[in-house]
Amino acid sequence: MKTGILFFLMLSFSLLNAQEREQEVLSFAEYLAYVKRYHPVARQADIHLERGEAELLRARGGFDPKIEVDYARKEFKGTEYYDLLNSTFKIPTWYGLELKAGFEQNDGVFLNPQRTVPPEGLFSAGVSVAVGEGMFINERMASLRAARAFREQTVAERDLMVNQVLFEAAAAYFDWLEVYNELEIYEDFVENALIRFRGVKRNAEIGEVAAIDTVEAKISLQDRTLQLEQARVELMKQRLRVSNFLWLQNNVPVELQPHMIPDRDLAGEVNTALDITAAGGSLEGHPKLRALRAKLRALEIDRRLKSNKLLPEVNLEYNFITPDADDFATYHTTNYKAGLRVNFPLFLRKERGELRLAEFKLQDAGLELELSEREIENKIEALTRELESYQTQILMIDEIVDNYNRMLSAEERRFSFGESSLFLINNRENKLIEARLKQIELFTKYLYARAGLFQSLGTNPDDL
């Protein structure tokens, strides 16, 4: 990007008269580059992406090793009732397996016999495993997989947000260009009307034409001047609309100055900046479809988790125990601590209800994906045909404008020979103005269709 553009954009804080400055073109590609880099919505999209990373980090925390320490002591009237210390180190793993290591040291007059351990304490090492519910999928595993799907979804949604703001910014630029071109048309025809009025007035003063012709020439001049003034007001409004998308670092808004003008030779630059070939002609990488597929994967994970809850909860635990953790020979199968816990609801109404709800959500998301894919395909096809039609219409209107120009020139020659009237010239000129305005309108519609195709493909250019 040119540093000169940034300089001119920041001249809104200058005390110089903007009307006296040399005009500077704000190219379409540079404009979109500023939007993508500094617009608040684009930056919000990056925050949305960081949220997905934070969700993934939180889910990974379910597999973090943990240290647990449980200490309790009771002493009353000089008697130590109990002094209990139980510490555990746990390492959760992927498939319902948890590695454990612990140390237990208890003492006291009224100590529960099952807490009795050697004076130097008792070490343990073992595993806890779920052999029913939670063996192949559990809350920790489901959360991590869902977080990965959510991260992919946030990436796709970020691309959608950026694509949308670029489309809206492009639309504002196109409207700005349309009004600017209309303003130039009115400026040209105001100049023509002024020259014609002066000529008719001079001829009326020497008696070559009727005085009433000066009234008609003046009305034409006033009408053109009124149209020019209306175009200036509309240009000011569109310039402010474009300014809504222009920001600098640290969220500093920028107001587009009157000496900045749009790029009139825009057709080639639009094709380059809004590069629809980046999508590769396939909807596989469309951000909306990517987001829906990621959502579908997350719902499938949730359905599997709900289905797994129909199994009985069976947890097995086995620990070797020894008073001397440094001596491996003291670890023996005759010294152990084991347990079994079983939990199974008899009717499973809650679990079956949750599974059905998860299946309904999955079906709904699947239908939404199919519908969205079909809608995007049809929209792309319609816009492609619309672009082809506008290209044909533009060629036709260009020829029409050329013919109206020839008609006006011929009428002006006839008028100079006294063979025509001011009414006929104004009529020819009005037709030419209408044709040129239609020419601008069709070109703007072509640009809108091009931007619409860019939006439909969900493209997020990396080179802006």
PyMOL commands that set and color helices and strands:
alter all, ss='L'
color gray80, all
select helices_A, chain A and resi 3-13+18-20+28-38+40-63+113-115+139-205+212-243+249-251+267-273+276-279+287-308+328-330+349-416+422-457
alter helices_A, ss='H'
color red, helices_A
select strands_A, chain A and resi 24-26+66-76+79-92+97-107+122-130+247-248+252-253+260-262+313-322+336-343
alter strands_A, ss='S'
color yellow, strands_A
deselect
rebuild
show_as cartoon
